[in-house]
Amino acid sequence: VEIVRPDTDPHFFEPAPSDIREMVEADWILAGGLGFESYLDKLKDSVGPGPKFFVAGEHVPDPLGAGDGVCQEDHDHSEHEHHHGEWDPHWWHSVSTVRAVAAALAREWSAALPGEELARRAAAFDRRLDELDKWARIQIAGIPRERRILVTSHDGLRYFARDYSFRTLPVSGITTTEQPSSQKARETIATIREAGVPVVFPTSTENPKVLGEITREAGVQTGHALHVDGLGGGEAVTFESMFRHNVNAIVGGLRPSTP
């Protein structure tokens, strides 16, 4: 059962009483962790000792700090850290990290669900993720290194950038609650022009107004919306389809046109 629905902005989400009642009856509650759910400690108290919590962030082997260097532009990271603490919580944009988290979840569940079926499904999922990563690398290989600059509404693609050698240029911070200053907007426009960035990418859960103004001022195109803070609807309702959607959108926007 999904508590946070697809294309819902989780940065503004708080569980309703009806959500709490549903979770009290659950066997397991899965959470992103690394500070993504600001209400998580309070939620654990509210649901009591019945459900078991699996907090994925506790199993991320290589978490990125809020100030880590895949984002190569200057930001005020103190504000990022105020909202999300030490870590960038958007770990699911790394296939290798998802593989590690999925393996940890399979180990946890195998104790409660003995038998071969869970292990078989976990192994099949891991193989699909391996193929997904190989597919993404083939697609991204068509983007020259100098064009691998991701201008996005907010800072949620550091793991993707690390894995596939992109620079990130987010307009706002790690959460969608952080709005850019006019100075930040001007600096972003100047960088877009200087670097020759052809496309900027909105995200599916945010108001595109600020990014639209930057796009018009910089004289560049707006790409397809990316699913940054979770799953989307339609063709992006699973991790694999969400990841493929994002890769296709990024490659379609940044790969040079064939003459």
N, C-alpha and C positions, 0 to 999 in steps of 0.2 A: 504494500500500500504506500503510495507516494504522499508524503505530508507537504513537501514543497513541490508544487506543481510545475510542469515544464513551462519555460518562458515567464516564470515568476522571478522577480528580483529578490534574491535571498538576503541581500543586505538590508532590506526593509521588512523582512519576514519575522513575525513572532507567532509561536504556536497558539492557536485559539483553544478555549476550553474543550471544544469537540475533538481537536487534535490530541490533547492530553488524554482524554477518555479513551480514544482509539489506541494510543500507545501503551496505556496501562495494560491492555489486553494482549499486547504483542509478546512474542517470545524473544525477538531480537529487534534492536533499533540501530540502524546504520547512520553514522554521522561522518561528515567530511573531516572535521578536526582542524588542527593548526590555527585555531581561532576563527574559523569560518562561521560557525554558529555561536554568536556572542551569548546566546541564552543557554548553552549546553549544560553548564553546571546547575543552573536553576531547573532545567528540564529533568535532570537526573533526580533531583530532590522531589520534583512534582510527581513523577511516575512511580517512585518507590522502588523496592528491591526486586520486583517481579521480572521485568525485561532485562536481558543482557545487552550491554552496549558494545558495539564494535565501532571504534573511532579510527577511521582510516589513517588519519594523520600520524597516529602513533606507529604506523608501519611503513611510512614513507622513508626509504633508505637515504635519500639525498635531498632533504628539504632546503629550499632557497630562503635565505633571510630577506627581510623587507628591503634591505639595502644592497643586495647582491648584484653583481655587475653585468648580468645580461642586458639590463636596461642601461643603455649607455648615455642617456641624457641626464641632466641635473634635475633632481627633485628634492623637495623637502621631506625627507624620509621620517622625520619626527612625527609628522601628521599620519603617515602610513602606520607607524608603529603604535600610535595612540588607538587606532581602530582594530588592528589585527595582531598586535603584539610582535613577537620576534620573527614570525614566519610569513611568507607568502602562501596562502592556503589553496591556490588554484592548481594543485598537484596533478589533477586528472588530464592536463594537457601534455603529459609525458606518457607515452605508451609503456615505456620501461617501468615507470612508477606504478601505473595501473596494473601491470603484470605482478609486481611485488605485492601490492595491496590485495589483489585477487587471490594470490597464493596464500597470504596470511589469513584471509577470510575462509578459504577452503580448509585450512588447518583447524581454525576455530570451529567450524561447522561439522567437521568430520568426527569430532568427539561426541556431538549430539546426534549425528546421523550416520551411524556405522553402515558399512557396505561399500560396494564398488561404484555405485552410480554417481555419487558426488565426485569421486576422484576422476571418473571418466569425463564428466562434464567440465571439471576444472582443467583437465589436460587439453580438451578440445578448445576451450576458451583461450587458453594460453597459446595454442597453435594459431588461432585466428588473430590474436594480438600480434604475434610475430609477423604474420603475413601483412597485417595492417601497417606496421612500422616499415616493412620493406616497400610496400606500395607507396607510402607517403614519401619516402626518400627518393623513389624514382620520379614521382611527380614534382617534388621540390627541386630536383636536380636541374630542371628546365629554367629555374630562376637564377640569373647571374648573382654572384655574391653582393655586388654593389647595389642591387635592387632589393635585397632582403631586409627591408625596413618596414616594420609593422606599425603604422600609425593607427591607434585604436582609441575608442572612447575612454576606456579606463584600463588600468594596469593589471591585466589578468593573464598574460601569455608569456610570462618569464620562463616557465618550464618548456613550453613549445620552442621558444627562441633559443634556449640553451641546447636542446636536442637537435635542432635543425639549422643552427648557425644564422639566426636572424638578430637584428637590432630591434629593440622596441622603443617606440616613441608614443607613450600614452598621453592623452590630453589631461586626464585627471588621475587620481591615485588608485590604490589597490581596491578601494570600495567605491561603489557608485554614489555614495553619500558625499564624496569629496569633489566639490565643484572647482574648476580651474579659475584662476584669477585672470584678469584682462592681460596682465603682463605675461602669464604663462601661455595664453592663447597667441599673443604676438610672437613669442619665442618659438612656439610650435610652427606657426606659419613661416617664419624665417627659415627654420630648419628644413621644412618640407621643400621650400624653393631651392635652398642651397644644395640639398641632397638629390634633387630631381625626383622626389617621390611621386609616382603616377596616380596612386589610389590610396584613400584612407578608408578604414573599415569601422562602421558603427557596430554596436553590439545589440543583440535582440531584445534586451530587457531595459534599454535606456532611451530616454527622450533624445532624438537625434538633433535637436535644435542647435546646441553649441557646436557639435561636430560639423553640422551643415554650414554654419557661418564660417568656420575655419576652412572648410572645403572650398566654398565660394571665394573667399578672400585669397586663398592660395592658388586658385585656378586649376584644381585637380578634380579627378572623378571620385565619386562615392562608390565603394565596393558593396558586395552583398554583406548583409549583417552576419556577424559571427556569434556563435553560442559560447559565451565565455564563462558565465557563472553557473552553468548547469545544462541540462538537456533542453531541447526545443520540442516543438510540436511537429506534426507532419513527418518529414523524412529524417528527423533528428531525434527520435524518441529513445534510442539506445546509445550507449557510449560509442560503439563502432560507427553508427550512422552520423552521430554528432561530429565525431572526429573527421570523418570523410567529408561532411559538409564544409567544415572549416578549412580543411586542406584544399578542397576544390575551389572555395571562394578566394583563398589567398593566392593560389596558383593562377587562377583565372584573372585576378586583378594585377598581379606583379610580373607574370611571365611576358616577355616581349612578344609582340604580335608577329606572326609569320608574314613576310612580304608577299 
